[in-house]
Amino acid sequence: MAAVTVLAGCGGGAPAGPGGSSTPTSQPSSTSGATPDPTSDLVAPHDEENAAATRRQDPSPSDSSAASAALPTVRSALETQRSRGEIGVDETRATVLGLGYGEDDVEVIDIQEHLGDPAATPGVLVGVVTGPRTCLVGAVTKQRVTLEVDGTGPPGEYRCVAPVTH
């Protein structure tokens, strides 16, 4: 790794006069008066377009309303399960399926496996499809249940629980 040192005032002025001060001289600007964006090289030129394919869909008002209505019931069932010390994939899947959701509408993923990190918080990530473009998304760990209404993933990418790369 190379170290770079920047010294203020180097080469930018006339030599010091008898009083020890120097007079600044103008340096030509290569930007023709435009102020460069210091972050422009940090974002790919088409980043916004490329990232659009990984963003969650916006739920419709009716989808969002149905999900909001389902949220307390699902959260309560998961909280009851958690209070028994059950935070595994099988227990969580059984809890959500027991609420009447279809097999294809429930995602339950082990957090440590999902992250590929055995030191990660033990528990599961949960995704429940509640409408064409809406999910309940959250986690069940020993400490808490988190659950919120969110849009589904982009078509062909993921349903509720986003892959680590997103």
CORURRA-V274051 format. One record per residue. SS is DSSP state (hx for helix, st for strand, lp for the rest). PSI is psi in degrees with one decimal (* if undefined). BURIAL is + if it has 9 or more other C-alpha atoms within 8 Angstrom, else -. Layout:
ss=SS psi=PSI burial=BURIAL
ss=SS psi=PSI burial=BURIAL
This chain:
ss=lp psi=132.5 burial=-
ss=lp psi=140.9 burial=-
ss=lp psi=141.6 burial=-
ss=lp psi=129.3 burial=-
ss=lp psi=131.7 burial=-
ss=lp psi=123.9 burial=-
ss=lp psi=126.5 burial=-
ss=lp psi=134.1 burial=-
ss=lp psi=-3.3 burial=-
ss=lp psi=126.1 burial=-
ss=lp psi=8.5 burial=-
ss=lp psi=1.2 burial=+
ss=st psi=178.9 burial=+
ss=lp psi=157.8 burial=-
ss=lp psi=152.0 burial=-
ss=lp psi=138.1 burial=+
ss=lp psi=-171.6 burial=-
ss=lp psi=-26.7 burial=-
ss=lp psi=-2.0 burial=-
ss=lp psi=0.8 burial=-
ss=lp psi=159.1 burial=-
ss=lp psi=156.7 burial=+
ss=lp psi=126.2 burial=-
ss=st psi=145.3 burial=-
ss=lp psi=150.9 burial=-
ss=lp psi=140.4 burial=-
ss=lp psi=139.3 burial=-
ss=lp psi=144.6 burial=-
ss=lp psi=135.3 burial=-
ss=lp psi=0.9 burial=-
ss=lp psi=4.9 burial=-
ss=lp psi=40.6 burial=-
ss=lp psi=-13.5 burial=-
ss=lp psi=141.2 burial=-
ss=lp psi=121.5 burial=-
ss=lp psi=147.6 burial=-
ss=lp psi=115.3 burial=-
ss=lp psi=-15.3 burial=-
ss=lp psi=1.4 burial=-
ss=hx psi=-27.8 burial=-
ss=hx psi=-0.5 burial=-
ss=hx psi=-14.1 burial=-
ss=lp psi=131.2 burial=-
ss=lp psi=148.1 burial=-
ss=lp psi=-33.5 burial=-
ss=lp psi=27.4 burial=-
ss=hx psi=-43.9 burial=-
ss=hx psi=-44.2 burial=-
ss=hx psi=-45.3 burial=-
ss=hx psi=-38.6 burial=-
ss=hx psi=-21.1 burial=-
ss=hx psi=-33.0 burial=-
ss=lp psi=-12.0 burial=-
ss=lp psi=-5.2 burial=+
ss=lp psi=147.2 burial=-
ss=lp psi=150.8 burial=+
ss=lp psi=149.9 burial=+
ss=lp psi=126.4 burial=+
ss=lp psi=150.3 burial=+
ss=lp psi=160.8 burial=-
ss=hx psi=-39.4 burial=-
ss=hx psi=-38.4 burial=-
ss=hx psi=-46.9 burial=+
ss=hx psi=-40.4 burial=+
ss=hx psi=-44.4 burial=-
ss=hx psi=-40.9 burial=+
ss=hx psi=-42.1 burial=+
ss=hx psi=-36.2 burial=+
ss=hx psi=-35.2 burial=-
ss=hx psi=-23.9 burial=+
ss=hx psi=-51.3 burial=+
ss=hx psi=-37.1 burial=-
ss=hx psi=-46.9 burial=-
ss=hx psi=-44.2 burial=+
ss=hx psi=-44.8 burial=+
ss=hx psi=-44.2 burial=-
ss=hx psi=-41.6 burial=+
ss=hx psi=-35.2 burial=+
ss=hx psi=-40.7 burial=+
ss=hx psi=-45.0 burial=-
ss=hx psi=-47.5 burial=+
ss=hx psi=-39.8 burial=+
ss=hx psi=-20.8 burial=-
ss=lp psi=-0.4 burial=-
ss=lp psi=13.0 burial=-
ss=lp psi=107.9 burial=+
ss=lp psi=20.5 burial=+
ss=lp psi=171.0 burial=+
ss=hx psi=-49.6 burial=+
ss=hx psi=-44.2 burial=-
ss=hx psi=-42.1 burial=+
ss=hx psi=-42.9 burial=+
ss=hx psi=-45.3 burial=+
ss=hx psi=-39.8 burial=-
ss=hx psi=-48.4 burial=+
ss=hx psi=-41.2 burial=+
ss=hx psi=-33.1 burial=+
ss=lp psi=-16.3 burial=-
ss=lp psi=-1.4 burial=-
ss=lp psi=3.7 burial=-
ss=lp psi=147.7 burial=+
ss=lp psi=154.3 burial=-
ss=hx psi=-42.5 burial=-
ss=hx psi=-11.8 burial=-
ss=hx psi=4.9 burial=+
ss=st psi=124.3 burial=+
ss=st psi=128.3 burial=+
ss=st psi=121.2 burial=+
ss=st psi=132.1 burial=+
ss=st psi=128.2 burial=+
ss=hx psi=-46.3 burial=+
ss=hx psi=-41.1 burial=+
ss=hx psi=-41.9 burial=+
ss=hx psi=-42.1 burial=+
ss=hx psi=-12.7 burial=-
ss=lp psi=32.4 burial=-
ss=lp psi=104.8 burial=-
ss=lp psi=-13.7 burial=-
ss=lp psi=-4.4 burial=-
ss=lp psi=162.5 burial=-
ss=lp psi=127.5 burial=-
ss=lp psi=143.7 burial=+
ss=st psi=-165.0 burial=+
ss=st psi=153.6 burial=+
ss=st psi=141.3 burial=+
ss=st psi=136.1 burial=+
ss=st psi=128.3 burial=+
ss=st psi=117.2 burial=+
ss=st psi=122.9 burial=+
ss=st psi=-5.0 burial=+
ss=st psi=174.6 burial=+
ss=lp psi=-32.9 burial=-
ss=lp psi=27.1 burial=+
ss=st psi=141.1 burial=+
ss=st psi=158.5 burial=+
ss=st psi=127.6 burial=+
ss=st psi=135.5 burial=+
ss=st psi=-154.4 burial=+
ss=st psi=155.2 burial=+
ss=st psi=118.3 burial=+
ss=st psi=175.8 burial=+
ss=lp psi=-31.2 burial=+
ss=lp psi=-33.4 burial=-
ss=lp psi=167.7 burial=+
ss=st psi=127.9 burial=+
ss=st psi=140.1 burial=+
ss=st psi=134.4 burial=+
ss=st psi=161.3 burial=-
ss=st psi=132.7 burial=+
ss=st psi=166.0 burial=+
ss=st psi=159.9 burial=+
ss=lp psi=166.1 burial=+
ss=lp psi=169.7 burial=+
ss=lp psi=145.3 burial=+
ss=lp psi=131.8 burial=-
ss=lp psi=-6.4 burial=-
ss=lp psi=-63.8 burial=-
ss=lp psi=162.2 burial=+
ss=lp psi=-76.2 burial=+
ss=lp psi=-49.1 burial=+
ss=lp psi=114.7 burial=+
ss=lp psi=141.7 burial=+
ss=lp psi=160.2 burial=-
ss=lp psi=-34.5 burial=-
ss=lp psi=-12.9 burial=-
ss=lp psi=* burial=-
